[in-house]
Amino acid sequence: MSFSTIDLSVPLSTDGHAVHHLIANCSPLDQNSMYCNLLQATHFASTSVSAKRGGELVGFISGYALPERPDTLFIWQVAVDESARGCGLALSMLQHILQRPHCSAINTLETSITESNQASWALFRRLASNLNTRVEESTLFDHVDHFRGSHDTETLVRIGPF
């Protein structure tokens, strides 16, 4: 598959249903309600990205600027369909968001990753390397204290400043 056949764009409200379906097929991502995915594709559209091949959604990243720190973009989820993996799409989607005029004040990126999600660790370390900046890690939500044992610890990954 050629990455040149994939179009990156600001999500549309009509992408919400496809986002819901894509995330359901991208284990180990946590599923949200379809309503949440509709909000991601509308309220957070300027800090999210849809990747489409032939009109079909094959990638989606949701993110938002933190209200208390508008210079920080929090990436909520990165989803890439199995058919579009291995071509650097996730990294290109992240860079696409950061290059938008709406994100010109962003100088730090945060996300949370479980220890076992090696694909996400590799992606965000690669992004930090490309941005020539550091990665800091700390516990965001603890397995016991926050999830009562029902979910793995979420590590806060902070990339920046860039």
C-alpha positions as CSV (number, residue, x, y, z in Angstrom):
1,M,0.0,0.0,0.0
2,S,1.2,3.5,-0.9
3,F,0.9,6.2,1.7
4,S,0.3,8.6,-1.3
5,T,-3.1,7.1,-1.8
6,I,-4.2,8.3,1.7
7,D,-5.7,11.7,2.3
8,L,-5.3,13.4,5.7
9,S,-7.9,16.0,6.7
10,V,-9.8,17.6,9.5
11,P,-12.6,15.1,10.6
12,L,-16.2,15.7,9.5
13,S,-19.2,15.1,11.7
14,T,-20.1,12.2,9.3
15,D,-16.8,10.5,10.2
16,G,-18.1,9.7,13.8
17,H,-19.7,6.3,12.9
18,A,-16.6,5.2,10.9
19,V,-14.4,6.3,13.8
20,H,-16.4,4.1,16.2
21,H,-16.1,1.1,13.9
22,L,-12.3,1.7,13.3
23,I,-11.6,1.9,17.1
24,A,-13.6,-1.2,17.7
25,N,-11.2,-3.0,15.3
26,C,-8.0,-1.6,16.8
27,S,-7.3,-3.6,19.9
28,P,-6.1,-2.7,22.5
29,L,-7.8,0.7,22.2
30,D,-10.6,1.4,24.7
31,Q,-13.9,1.8,23.0
32,N,-15.9,5.0,23.6
33,S,-19.6,5.5,22.9
34,M,-20.5,6.5,19.3
35,Y,-21.7,9.8,20.7
36,C,-18.2,10.4,22.1
37,N,-16.7,9.6,18.7
38,L,-19.1,12.1,17.1
39,L,-17.9,14.7,19.6
40,Q,-14.3,13.9,18.7
41,A,-15.0,14.4,15.0
42,T,-16.8,17.7,15.7
43,H,-15.8,19.5,18.9
44,F,-12.1,18.3,18.6
45,A,-11.9,18.4,14.8
46,S,-9.2,21.1,14.7
47,T,-6.9,18.9,16.8
48,S,-7.8,15.6,15.3
49,V,-7.2,14.0,11.9
50,S,-9.0,11.6,9.6
51,A,-7.0,9.4,7.2
52,K,-9.0,8.2,4.2
53,R,-8.2,5.9,1.3
54,G,-10.8,6.0,-1.5
55,G,-13.2,7.7,0.9
56,E,-12.9,4.9,3.5
57,L,-11.5,5.8,7.0
58,V,-8.3,3.9,7.6
59,G,-6.9,6.1,10.4
60,F,-8.0,8.5,13.1
61,I,-6.3,10.5,15.8
62,S,-8.2,12.4,18.4
63,G,-6.6,15.1,20.5
64,Y,-7.4,18.3,22.2
65,A,-5.6,21.3,23.7
66,L,-5.6,21.2,27.5
67,P,-7.9,24.0,28.8
68,E,-5.4,24.9,31.6
69,R,-2.4,24.7,29.3
70,P,-3.4,25.7,25.8
71,D,0.2,25.2,24.6
72,T,-0.2,21.4,25.3
73,L,-1.9,19.0,22.9
74,F,-3.2,15.8,24.5
75,I,-3.5,12.9,22.1
76,W,-6.4,10.7,23.2
77,Q,-6.3,7.9,20.7
78,V,-4.4,6.8,17.7
79,A,-6.2,4.2,15.5
80,V,-4.8,2.8,12.2
81,D,-6.7,0.1,10.3
82,E,-4.6,-3.1,9.8
83,S,-4.6,-2.5,6.0
84,A,-2.8,0.8,6.5
85,R,-0.2,-0.2,9.0
86,G,3.5,-0.2,8.3
87,C,3.8,2.9,6.1
88,G,4.3,5.6,8.8
89,L,0.7,6.8,8.7
90,A,0.3,7.3,12.4
91,L,3.5,9.5,12.5
92,S,2.3,11.5,9.5
93,M,-1.1,12.0,11.1
94,L,0.5,13.4,14.3
95,Q,2.7,15.7,12.2
96,H,-0.3,16.8,10.2
97,I,-2.1,18.0,13.3
98,L,1.0,19.8,14.7
99,Q,1.5,21.7,11.4
100,R,-2.0,23.2,11.3
101,P,-2.3,26.9,12.0
102,H,-4.7,26.1,14.8
103,C,-1.9,24.4,16.6
104,S,0.7,27.1,16.2
105,A,0.8,27.8,19.9
106,I,1.4,24.1,20.8
107,N,4.9,23.4,22.0
108,T,4.2,20.2,24.1
109,L,2.4,17.0,23.4
110,E,1.1,14.6,26.0
111,T,-0.5,11.2,25.7
112,S,-1.0,8.2,28.0
113,I,0.2,4.7,27.1
114,T,0.0,1.4,28.9
115,E,3.2,-0.5,29.4
116,S,2.2,-3.3,27.0
117,N,1.4,-1.0,24.1
118,Q,4.7,-1.2,22.3
119,A,3.4,0.2,19.0
120,S,2.4,3.4,20.8
121,W,5.7,3.7,22.7
122,A,7.6,3.4,19.4
123,L,5.4,5.9,17.7
124,F,5.7,8.6,20.3
125,R,9.4,8.0,20.8
126,R,9.9,8.4,17.0
127,L,7.9,11.6,17.1
128,A,10.1,13.0,19.9
129,S,13.2,12.1,17.9
130,N,11.8,13.8,14.8
131,L,11.0,16.9,16.9
132,N,14.5,16.8,18.5
133,T,13.1,16.9,22.0
134,R,12.9,14.9,25.1
135,V,10.3,12.4,26.5
136,E,9.3,12.4,30.1
137,E,7.2,9.7,31.8
138,S,5.1,9.6,34.9
139,T,2.1,7.7,36.2
140,L,-1.2,9.4,35.0
141,F,-3.8,6.8,36.2
142,D,-2.7,4.0,38.4
143,H,-4.0,0.4,38.0
144,V,-5.2,0.2,41.6
145,D,-5.8,3.8,42.7
146,H,-7.7,4.9,39.6
147,F,-8.9,1.8,37.8
148,R,-9.5,-0.4,40.9
149,G,-7.6,-3.2,39.1
150,S,-9.8,-3.2,36.0
151,H,-7.3,-1.6,33.6
152,D,-3.5,-1.3,33.3
153,T,-1.7,1.7,34.6
154,E,-1.7,4.6,32.1
155,T,1.7,6.3,31.9
156,L,1.7,10.0,31.0
157,V,4.2,10.6,28.2
158,R,5.2,14.3,27.8
159,I,7.1,15.3,24.6
160,G,8.6,18.7,24.5
161,P,9.1,21.5,24.4
162,F,9.4,21.8,20.6
